[in-house]
Amino acid sequence: MANCIFELEKKLQQKDNGPGIQRLIDKMKTVLNETGLLILDPVGESFSETRTDVEATITNASKGSMKITDVLKPVIYATELGKNVLVQRGVVLVG
């Protein structure tokens, strides 16, 4: 369900589909958050090969600092005993 919400939200950003769909997505995200799931979109964040919360495909072999340019699947954490536990590694494109 978290992946479906993420994909819907991503598609909404590409087109003007009205606020009704966004409200529904926000409600679904709230329900997931209340159950202890945290969905993170790391687009724009710095990437290094030591990062363990994402699986990356490097699209541009640059020598400078690399950034996450697109997110195919979000990073998902579950809160257990007050700590965040990685449930799903994000799948990202880096350039």
N, C-alpha and C positions, 0 to 999 in steps of 0.2 A: 504494500500500500504506500509506503514512504517513497518508493521509486516512482510509482504512478503519479503521486502528488508533485514530485519534483519535475517530471516530464511535462505535466500539464502546466505548471507554473512557467517553465522554460518556453513552451509554445505560446503562452499568453503574452510573454514579453516581446515576441516577434510580431504579433498582430494585435489590432485593437478589437478585442472580443467583449468588451463591456465589463462593468464592475461586478455583475452578478456572479460570474464564474470565479472571480478573484475572492469574493466573500466566501464562497463554498470552499475553495482551497484553504483559506485562512481558518475556517472552522475545522476542517480535517486536520490541519497542522496543530491546532490547539488541542484536539483530542489526542493526537500522538504525543504531544508534549506532556499532557496530563498523565499519560501512561508511562512516562519516563524516557521517551525517545527524543533525542536531539538530532535534528537534520541540519548539516552544515554544507554550504556551497562555497568551496574554496577558490572560486574564480578570482583571478587578480592577485592571489597570494604568491609569495616567493616559493620556488621549488628547489630542493636539493635532493641528491640521491640518498641521503640519510633519512629522509622523511618516510615514516612507516604507516601513515594513515591513508595513503593513496597509492594506486597502481597507475603509473604514468607511461604515456606514449610520447616520446620527444619528436616533435614535428619539424623543429628547426635547430640544427646543431650549432648553437651560438656559443662563443667563448665567454660571454658576459653572464650576468645574472639571468636566470630563467624564471619565468612566471607561468602560472597556470592560466591557459588561455580559454579553455572550455572544459565543462564538467559533464560527463556522460552519466555518471551515477554519483550521488552525494555521499559524503562521509556521514555515517550514522552511529551515534553513541546511545547506550542505554544507561540510565542512572540506577546503580545497584549499591545499596548501603552507603549512599552519599557520595559515591565515586562514579565517574563516567567510564564505562567500559566500551571499547570499540566493538561494534556489532558488524559493521560493513565498511570495508575500505572503499574510498572513493575511486572512481575510474576517471582519469583526467587526461587532457592533452596539454603538453607543455611546449612553449616556444620561446 
